[in-house]
Amino acid sequence: MLNNYGFVRVSAVVPELKVADTEYNVNEIIKQIKIVYNSGTQIVSFPELCITGYTCQDLFLQDVLINSNTTD
């Protein structure tokens, strides 16, 4: 119905995160995407660095964090 009037539904989501636990964070992000998708959202916005957890600045140069946050 919103498309009939030129509108889109936008959601801003702040998932529960664990610092430097990229697997957990990605699963939380996916869970939130499914929730907002089912509500008709067409665009969703997440906080920057929500995959790594924002406060892990000291870990940015650690191989374990870099390797868990990249794809082959």
Phi and psi in radians as a Rosetta constraint file:
Dihedral C 1 N 2 CA 2 C 2 CIRCULARHARMONIC -1.096 0.35
Dihedral N 2 CA 2 C 2 N 3 CIRCULARHARMONIC -0.596 0.35
Dihedral C 2 N 3 CA 3 C 3 CIRCULARHARMONIC -1.109 0.35
Dihedral N 3 CA 3 C 3 N 4 CIRCULARHARMONIC -0.508 0.35
Dihedral C 3 N 4 CA 4 C 4 CIRCULARHARMONIC -1.062 0.35
Dihedral N 4 CA 4 C 4 N 5 CIRCULARHARMONIC -0.432 0.35
Dihedral C 4 N 5 CA 5 C 5 CIRCULARHARMONIC -1.906 0.35
Dihedral N 5 CA 5 C 5 N 6 CIRCULARHARMONIC 0.125 0.35
Dihedral C 5 N 6 CA 6 C 6 CIRCULARHARMONIC 1.419 0.35
Dihedral N 6 CA 6 C 6 N 7 CIRCULARHARMONIC 0.308 0.35
Dihedral C 6 N 7 CA 7 C 7 CIRCULARHARMONIC -1.772 0.35
Dihedral N 7 CA 7 C 7 N 8 CIRCULARHARMONIC 2.723 0.35
Dihedral C 7 N 8 CA 8 C 8 CIRCULARHARMONIC -2.238 0.35
Dihedral N 8 CA 8 C 8 N 9 CIRCULARHARMONIC 2.654 0.35
Dihedral C 8 N 9 CA 9 C 9 CIRCULARHARMONIC -1.612 0.35
Dihedral N 9 CA 9 C 9 N 10 CIRCULARHARMONIC 2.211 0.35
Dihedral C 9 N 10 CA 10 C 10 CIRCULARHARMONIC -2.082 0.35
Dihedral N 10 CA 10 C 10 N 11 CIRCULARHARMONIC 2.399 0.35
Dihedral C 10 N 11 CA 11 C 11 CIRCULARHARMONIC -2.198 0.35
Dihedral N 11 CA 11 C 11 N 12 CIRCULARHARMONIC 2.474 0.35
Dihedral C 11 N 12 CA 12 C 12 CIRCULARHARMONIC -1.922 0.35
Dihedral N 12 CA 12 C 12 N 13 CIRCULARHARMONIC 2.219 0.35
Dihedral C 12 N 13 CA 13 C 13 CIRCULARHARMONIC -2.177 0.35
Dihedral N 13 CA 13 C 13 N 14 CIRCULARHARMONIC 2.376 0.35
Dihedral C 13 N 14 CA 14 C 14 CIRCULARHARMONIC -2.098 0.35
Dihedral N 14 CA 14 C 14 N 15 CIRCULARHARMONIC 1.674 0.35
Dihedral C 14 N 15 CA 15 C 15 CIRCULARHARMONIC -1.288 0.35
Dihedral N 15 CA 15 C 15 N 16 CIRCULARHARMONIC 2.759 0.35
Dihedral C 15 N 16 CA 16 C 16 CIRCULARHARMONIC -1.193 0.35
Dihedral N 16 CA 16 C 16 N 17 CIRCULARHARMONIC 2.271 0.35
Dihedral C 16 N 17 CA 17 C 17 CIRCULARHARMONIC -2.195 0.35
Dihedral N 17 CA 17 C 17 N 18 CIRCULARHARMONIC 2.774 0.35
Dihedral C 17 N 18 CA 18 C 18 CIRCULARHARMONIC -2.166 0.35
Dihedral N 18 CA 18 C 18 N 19 CIRCULARHARMONIC 2.233 0.35
Dihedral C 18 N 19 CA 19 C 19 CIRCULARHARMONIC -1.026 0.35
Dihedral N 19 CA 19 C 19 N 20 CIRCULARHARMONIC 2.204 0.35
Dihedral C 19 N 20 CA 20 C 20 CIRCULARHARMONIC 1.197 0.35
Dihedral N 20 CA 20 C 20 N 21 CIRCULARHARMONIC 0.109 0.35
Dihedral C 20 N 21 CA 21 C 21 CIRCULARHARMONIC -1.745 0.35
Dihedral N 21 CA 21 C 21 N 22 CIRCULARHARMONIC 1.399 0.35
Dihedral C 21 N 22 CA 22 C 22 CIRCULARHARMONIC -1.120 0.35
Dihedral N 22 CA 22 C 22 N 23 CIRCULARHARMONIC -0.623 0.35
Dihedral C 22 N 23 CA 23 C 23 CIRCULARHARMONIC -1.120 0.35
Dihedral N 23 CA 23 C 23 N 24 CIRCULARHARMONIC -0.820 0.35
Dihedral C 23 N 24 CA 24 C 24 CIRCULARHARMONIC -1.066 0.35
Dihedral N 24 CA 24 C 24 N 25 CIRCULARHARMONIC -0.806 0.35
Dihedral C 24 N 25 CA 25 C 25 CIRCULARHARMONIC -1.097 0.35
Dihedral N 25 CA 25 C 25 N 26 CIRCULARHARMONIC -0.743 0.35
Dihedral C 25 N 26 CA 26 C 26 CIRCULARHARMONIC -1.111 0.35
Dihedral N 26 CA 26 C 26 N 27 CIRCULARHARMONIC -0.712 0.35
Dihedral C 26 N 27 CA 27 C 27 CIRCULARHARMONIC -1.106 0.35
Dihedral N 27 CA 27 C 27 N 28 CIRCULARHARMONIC -0.671 0.35
Dihedral C 27 N 28 CA 28 C 28 CIRCULARHARMONIC -1.156 0.35
Dihedral N 28 CA 28 C 28 N 29 CIRCULARHARMONIC -0.689 0.35
Dihedral C 28 N 29 CA 29 C 29 CIRCULARHARMONIC -1.110 0.35
Dihedral N 29 CA 29 C 29 N 30 CIRCULARHARMONIC -0.797 0.35
Dihedral C 29 N 30 CA 30 C 30 CIRCULARHARMONIC -1.065 0.35
Dihedral N 30 CA 30 C 30 N 31 CIRCULARHARMONIC -0.737 0.35
Dihedral C 30 N 31 CA 31 C 31 CIRCULARHARMONIC -1.036 0.35
Dihedral N 31 CA 31 C 31 N 32 CIRCULARHARMONIC -0.761 0.35
Dihedral C 31 N 32 CA 32 C 32 CIRCULARHARMONIC -1.193 0.35
Dihedral N 32 CA 32 C 32 N 33 CIRCULARHARMONIC -0.650 0.35
Dihedral C 32 N 33 CA 33 C 33 CIRCULARHARMONIC -1.051 0.35
Dihedral N 33 CA 33 C 33 N 34 CIRCULARHARMONIC -0.752 0.35
Dihedral C 33 N 34 CA 34 C 34 CIRCULARHARMONIC -1.101 0.35
Dihedral N 34 CA 34 C 34 N 35 CIRCULARHARMONIC -0.682 0.35
Dihedral C 34 N 35 CA 35 C 35 CIRCULARHARMONIC -1.136 0.35
Dihedral N 35 CA 35 C 35 N 36 CIRCULARHARMONIC -0.861 0.35
Dihedral C 35 N 36 CA 36 C 36 CIRCULARHARMONIC -1.253 0.35
Dihedral N 36 CA 36 C 36 N 37 CIRCULARHARMONIC -0.520 0.35
Dihedral C 36 N 37 CA 37 C 37 CIRCULARHARMONIC -1.088 0.35
Dihedral N 37 CA 37 C 37 N 38 CIRCULARHARMONIC -0.759 0.35
Dihedral C 37 N 38 CA 38 C 38 CIRCULARHARMONIC -1.169 0.35
Dihedral N 38 CA 38 C 38 N 39 CIRCULARHARMONIC -0.304 0.35
Dihedral C 38 N 39 CA 39 C 39 CIRCULARHARMONIC -1.598 0.35
Dihedral N 39 CA 39 C 39 N 40 CIRCULARHARMONIC 0.030 0.35
Dihedral C 39 N 40 CA 40 C 40 CIRCULARHARMONIC 1.644 0.35
Dihedral N 40 CA 40 C 40 N 41 CIRCULARHARMONIC 0.135 0.35
Dihedral C 40 N 41 CA 41 C 41 CIRCULARHARMONIC -1.156 0.35
Dihedral N 41 CA 41 C 41 N 42 CIRCULARHARMONIC 2.390 0.35
Dihedral C 41 N 42 CA 42 C 42 CIRCULARHARMONIC -1.859 0.35
Dihedral N 42 CA 42 C 42 N 43 CIRCULARHARMONIC -0.438 0.35
Dihedral C 42 N 43 CA 43 C 43 CIRCULARHARMONIC -2.311 0.35
Dihedral N 43 CA 43 C 43 N 44 CIRCULARHARMONIC 2.304 0.35
Dihedral C 43 N 44 CA 44 C 44 CIRCULARHARMONIC -2.225 0.35
Dihedral N 44 CA 44 C 44 N 45 CIRCULARHARMONIC 2.442 0.35
Dihedral C 44 N 45 CA 45 C 45 CIRCULARHARMONIC -2.092 0.35
Dihedral N 45 CA 45 C 45 N 46 CIRCULARHARMONIC 2.380 0.35
Dihedral C 45 N 46 CA 46 C 46 CIRCULARHARMONIC -2.099 0.35
Dihedral N 46 CA 46 C 46 N 47 CIRCULARHARMONIC 2.758 0.35
Dihedral C 46 N 47 CA 47 C 47 CIRCULARHARMONIC -1.120 0.35
Dihedral N 47 CA 47 C 47 N 48 CIRCULARHARMONIC 2.638 0.35
Dihedral C 47 N 48 CA 48 C 48 CIRCULARHARMONIC -1.074 0.35
Dihedral N 48 CA 48 C 48 N 49 CIRCULARHARMONIC 2.591 0.35
Dihedral C 48 N 49 CA 49 C 49 CIRCULARHARMONIC 1.048 0.35
Dihedral N 49 CA 49 C 49 N 50 CIRCULARHARMONIC 0.421 0.35
Dihedral C 49 N 50 CA 50 C 50 CIRCULARHARMONIC -1.295 0.35
Dihedral N 50 CA 50 C 50 N 51 CIRCULARHARMONIC -0.256 0.35
Dihedral C 50 N 51 CA 51 C 51 CIRCULARHARMONIC -1.283 0.35
Dihedral N 51 CA 51 C 51 N 52 CIRCULARHARMONIC -0.733 0.35
Dihedral C 51 N 52 CA 52 C 52 CIRCULARHARMONIC -1.579 0.35
Dihedral N 52 CA 52 C 52 N 53 CIRCULARHARMONIC -0.374 0.35
Dihedral C 52 N 53 CA 53 C 53 CIRCULARHARMONIC 1.599 0.35
Dihedral N 53 CA 53 C 53 N 54 CIRCULARHARMONIC 2.202 0.35
Dihedral C 53 N 54 CA 54 C 54 CIRCULARHARMONIC -1.108 0.35
Dihedral N 54 CA 54 C 54 N 55 CIRCULARHARMONIC -0.625 0.35
Dihedral C 54 N 55 CA 55 C 55 CIRCULARHARMONIC -1.543 0.35
Dihedral N 55 CA 55 C 55 N 56 CIRCULARHARMONIC 0.314 0.35
Dihedral C 55 N 56 CA 56 C 56 CIRCULARHARMONIC -1.674 0.35
Dihedral N 56 CA 56 C 56 N 57 CIRCULARHARMONIC 0.555 0.35
Dihedral C 56 N 57 CA 57 C 57 CIRCULARHARMONIC -0.942 0.35
Dihedral N 57 CA 57 C 57 N 58 CIRCULARHARMONIC -0.687 0.35
Dihedral C 57 N 58 CA 58 C 58 CIRCULARHARMONIC -1.140 0.35
Dihedral N 58 CA 58 C 58 N 59 CIRCULARHARMONIC -0.335 0.35
Dihedral C 58 N 59 CA 59 C 59 CIRCULARHARMONIC -1.655 0.35
Dihedral N 59 CA 59 C 59 N 60 CIRCULARHARMONIC -0.098 0.35
Dihedral C 59 N 60 CA 60 C 60 CIRCULARHARMONIC -1.011 0.35
Dihedral N 60 CA 60 C 60 N 61 CIRCULARHARMONIC -0.478 0.35
Dihedral C 60 N 61 CA 61 C 61 CIRCULARHARMONIC -1.713 0.35
Dihedral N 61 CA 61 C 61 N 62 CIRCULARHARMONIC 0.125 0.35
Dihedral C 61 N 62 CA 62 C 62 CIRCULARHARMONIC -1.490 0.35
Dihedral N 62 CA 62 C 62 N 63 CIRCULARHARMONIC 2.321 0.35
Dihedral C 62 N 63 CA 63 C 63 CIRCULARHARMONIC -1.012 0.35
Dihedral N 63 CA 63 C 63 N 64 CIRCULARHARMONIC -0.665 0.35
Dihedral C 63 N 64 CA 64 C 64 CIRCULARHARMONIC -1.106 0.35
Dihedral N 64 CA 64 C 64 N 65 CIRCULARHARMONIC -0.671 0.35
Dihedral C 64 N 65 CA 65 C 65 CIRCULARHARMONIC -1.290 0.35
Dihedral N 65 CA 65 C 65 N 66 CIRCULARHARMONIC -0.739 0.35
Dihedral C 65 N 66 CA 66 C 66 CIRCULARHARMONIC -1.080 0.35
Dihedral N 66 CA 66 C 66 N 67 CIRCULARHARMONIC -0.816 0.35
Dihedral C 66 N 67 CA 67 C 67 CIRCULARHARMONIC -1.165 0.35
Dihedral N 67 CA 67 C 67 N 68 CIRCULARHARMONIC -0.580 0.35
Dihedral C 67 N 68 CA 68 C 68 CIRCULARHARMONIC -1.397 0.35
Dihedral N 68 CA 68 C 68 N 69 CIRCULARHARMONIC -0.169 0.35
Dihedral C 68 N 69 CA 69 C 69 CIRCULARHARMONIC -1.942 0.35
Dihedral N 69 CA 69 C 69 N 70 CIRCULARHARMONIC 0.169 0.35
Dihedral C 69 N 70 CA 70 C 70 CIRCULARHARMONIC -2.136 0.35
Dihedral N 70 CA 70 C 70 N 71 CIRCULARHARMONIC 2.776 0.35
Dihedral C 70 N 71 CA 71 C 71 CIRCULARHARMONIC -1.940 0.35
Dihedral N 71 CA 71 C 71 N 72 CIRCULARHARMONIC 2.723 0.35
